């Protein structure tokens, strides 16, 4: 049986994906217990992995953490495409990508533009089934995973959590577990070659 690769397994959504896909090959950039260390920028780094049937990609950073547009693009476009291409060439037929709300290659917002370009690049690889998840703000505790603190995200969550029930589903913060559940359901349900699921839909699917 072909394996499932999870790129970005040490992150919030990556951990949730690992819980939904037990037995998957968890990939991380830095050594982590129970995970395989890879270089997301080098396709040869994936040569020794089991042949994949599916690849799940939950890679990404912020402009503040990246420090420059070039570094951000490297993490959110170059690394994503390297993983997807390596999996496709190794035999993967299914792919799930964690993108972002508002992703659009023609956006005037650089963040959304890069996310949209990554989506388009993966569509061009021709997977039999590609599910693109576009979540809103992630509702999770990064410090528990020893991840860099995102001050703006933390303050926003502190403000909106008490009002979550009043916020439309599309814009409401979403838990990583709901994203993972929605992606699994979408990948396992027959449908078009490319399916995009927006945050509001994931809120319902991942219940």
Buried (B, 14 or more C-beta within 10 A) or exposed (E): EBBBBBBBBBBBBBBBBBEBBEEBBBBBBEEBEEBBEBEBEEBEBBEEBEEBBBBBBBBBBBBEBBEEEEEBBBBBBBBBBBBBBBBBEBEBBBBBBBBBBBBBBEBEEEBBBBBBBBBEBBBEBEBEBBBBBBBBBBBBEBEEEEBEEBEEBEEBBEEBEEEEEEEEBBEBBBBBBBBBBBBBBBBEEEEEEBBBBBBBBBBEBBE
